[in-house]
Amino acid sequence: MNEIRPITADMRGLFDAQRAAFLQREAPSLQERRADLKKLADAIGRIGDRLEAAISADFGNRSRHETKLGEVFPAQSASGTRCAILRAGCGPSASRSASS
């Protein structure tokens, strides 16, 4: 039988370190955000077949077509849509300002 070890403390440390790094950096520029979203969409496109295979294995032979339509395409589309409307959300974030 496989033993599942608790990882809550490990994850809390990772999240805290990620948050600290995020708060130390200036907000990325519009160009940086667009480039990051393009990289994300490109990465999803490059590994889409591997994502489909992994999800199929995890969910007991789930249809690859279902995964592509339900997971891969929406993720790519969302990053492209966000890139197109990013200019409106590029100002300082109230939540980031409040937590600084």
C-alpha positions as CSV (number, residue, x, y, z in Angstrom):
1,M,0.0,0.0,0.0
2,N,1.3,3.5,-0.8
3,E,1.9,5.8,2.0
4,I,0.9,9.4,1.5
5,R,3.1,11.8,3.5
6,P,1.6,15.1,4.7
7,I,3.0,18.0,2.6
8,T,1.0,20.9,4.1
9,A,4.0,22.3,5.9
10,D,6.2,21.9,2.8
11,M,3.6,23.7,0.6
12,R,3.1,26.5,3.2
13,G,6.8,27.2,3.1
14,L,6.8,27.3,-0.8
15,F,3.7,29.5,-0.9
16,D,5.2,31.9,1.7
17,A,8.5,32.1,-0.3
18,Q,6.6,32.7,-3.5
19,R,4.5,35.4,-2.0
20,A,7.6,37.2,-0.5
21,A,9.3,37.1,-3.9
22,F,6.2,38.5,-5.6
23,L,5.9,41.3,-3.1
24,Q,9.5,42.3,-3.5
25,R,9.3,42.8,-7.3
26,E,7.7,45.7,-9.1
27,A,4.5,44.8,-11.0
28,P,5.5,43.5,-14.5
29,S,5.0,45.8,-17.4
30,L,2.3,45.3,-20.0
31,Q,4.9,43.9,-22.4
32,E,6.2,41.4,-19.8
33,R,2.7,40.2,-18.9
34,R,1.8,39.7,-22.6
35,A,5.1,37.9,-23.2
36,D,4.4,35.7,-20.1
37,L,0.9,34.8,-21.3
38,K,2.2,34.0,-24.8
39,K,4.8,31.7,-23.3
40,L,2.1,30.0,-21.2
41,A,-0.1,29.5,-24.2
42,D,2.8,28.2,-26.3
43,A,3.9,25.8,-23.5
44,I,0.4,24.4,-23.2
45,G,0.3,23.9,-26.9
46,R,3.7,22.1,-26.9
47,I,2.8,19.7,-24.1
48,G,-0.9,19.3,-24.8
49,D,-0.5,15.7,-25.9
50,R,1.4,14.9,-22.6
51,L,-1.3,16.6,-20.6
52,E,-4.0,14.6,-22.4
53,A,-2.1,11.3,-21.7
54,A,-1.5,12.1,-18.0
55,I,-5.2,13.1,-17.4
56,S,-6.3,10.0,-19.3
57,A,-4.2,7.8,-17.0
58,D,-5.3,9.7,-13.8
59,F,-9.0,9.4,-14.7
60,G,-9.1,5.8,-15.9
61,N,-8.7,6.2,-19.6
62,R,-10.6,9.5,-20.1
63,S,-11.1,10.5,-23.7
64,R,-8.2,12.6,-25.1
65,H,-10.8,14.5,-27.1
66,E,-12.7,15.4,-23.9
67,T,-9.5,16.6,-22.3
68,K,-8.5,18.6,-25.3
69,L,-11.9,20.3,-25.5
70,G,-12.4,20.6,-21.7
71,E,-8.8,21.4,-20.5
72,V,-6.2,22.2,-23.1
73,F,-8.2,24.5,-25.5
74,P,-9.8,26.5,-22.7
75,A,-6.4,27.1,-21.0
76,Q,-4.9,28.3,-24.2
77,S,-7.9,30.4,-25.1
78,A,-8.0,32.0,-21.6
79,S,-4.4,33.2,-21.8
80,G,-5.0,34.6,-25.3
81,T,-8.2,36.4,-24.1
82,R,-6.5,37.8,-21.0
83,C,-3.6,39.1,-23.2
84,A,-6.1,40.9,-25.4
85,I,-7.8,42.7,-22.5
86,L,-4.8,43.1,-20.3
87,R,-4.3,46.8,-20.9
88,A,-7.4,47.6,-18.7
89,G,-6.0,45.6,-15.8
90,C,-2.4,46.8,-16.0
91,G,-2.5,49.4,-13.2
92,P,-1.5,48.8,-9.6
93,S,-3.6,46.2,-7.8
94,A,-5.6,47.4,-4.8
95,S,-5.0,44.0,-3.1
96,R,-1.2,44.2,-3.7
97,S,-1.0,47.8,-2.5
98,A,-3.0,47.0,0.6
99,S,-0.7,44.0,1.5
100,S,2.6,45.9,0.9
